[in-house]
């Protein structure tokens, strides 16, 4: 069971790291022109951004561990652990990106953690 939990937590952590890099990369691109004429240049800028490239690689690298977790446990057990990424990304956004998190959102994260703990005990 411990190995399964580790295999579930790795994708959550790599997902958070990947999402943080994607956010940093997209922020560095600045305001984007979403017109049809600007689309090819926009795609090129996104596809060649180092933060976005590394973020995507890390994000998708976690899929390997997710597949291993799916091989070891029921989907109904494993999938609720994916919600931990909501908790981790919010904490990372607050700590690293200096985002403001309202109290109601913190309460929602506690509810998620309680739910995951209940699933883990099952």
N, C-alpha and C positions, 0 to 999 in steps of 0.2 A: 504494500500500500504506500509506503514512504517513497519508493521510486516513482510510482504513478503520480504522486503529488509533486515531486520534483519535475517530472516531465510536463506537468500542467503549468507549473509556475515559470518555467523557462520561456515558453511562448508569451506569457503575460509580460515578463520583464523585457524580452527582446521587442515585443510590440510597443511598449512604452518608449524604449530607447529609439526605435525606428520612428515613431510618431513625433517625438521631440525633434529629431533631426529633420523630418519632413517639414515641421512647423518653422524651424529656424531657416531652412532653405527657402521656403515659400515667402517668409517675411523678408529675407534678403533680396528677393526679386522685386520687391516694392509693388506699387499699384500695377495691375495687369489690365491690358486692353483685351477684352473678350470678343472683339469683332471678328467676323469671318476672315477679313483680310490679314489680321494680325495673328490668326491661329497657328500657322506654320512656325512663325518666329517664337510664339509662346511655347509651343510644344518643344522646340529646340532648346529654349532657355531652361525649361523644366528638366528635360532629359540630360542636360549637360551640367546641371548644378551638382557640385561635389556632395553637399549635404543631402540632397535628395537621392542621389545614387547610393550613398552609404546607408541612408535611412531605409531605403527600399530593400537593400541587401540584408540588413539586420532584421527588418520586419519579416521578410519572407524566409529568412533563415530559421526563425522560430517555428515555421510550419513543420519542419522535420520532427521536432520534438512533440508537436501537437499530434502528428500522425502516430508517433510511438505511444503517446498517452491513449489515443483512441484504440490502439491495438490491445492495450492492457486493461481497459475498464469500459463500463457502459457509457454511452454518450450522455445519458441522463444524469450520470454522476460527474463526468468530466466537464460538460459544457457550462454549468453554473460557475465554475472557476474562471472562465473567460471574463466574467464580470469584474474580477479583481483588477483587470486592466483599467477599468473606469476609476477605481480607487487610486491605483498607482499613478495614472496619468494626471489625475487632479492634483495629487500631492506633488508630483514632479513639476507640473505647470506652475504651481504656487511657489515651490522652492527654487526652480531654475529659471523660469520665464517671468517670475514676479507677477503672476496673474492674481487678481483679487478673487477670492472664493467666498461667496456669501454664506452666512450661517446655515440656511436651509439646504444648501448643497452639501455642506459637511454632514448634516443630519442624514441626508440621503445616502451618503457614503457609509455611514455607520450601519444603516439598514442593510445595505448590500453586504457588508462584512458579516453581520449577524446571519443573513441568509446563507452565505457561503459556509460559515461555520456549521450551520445546521445540516447542510448537504454533506459536509466532510464527516460529520458524526454518523451519518446514515450508512 
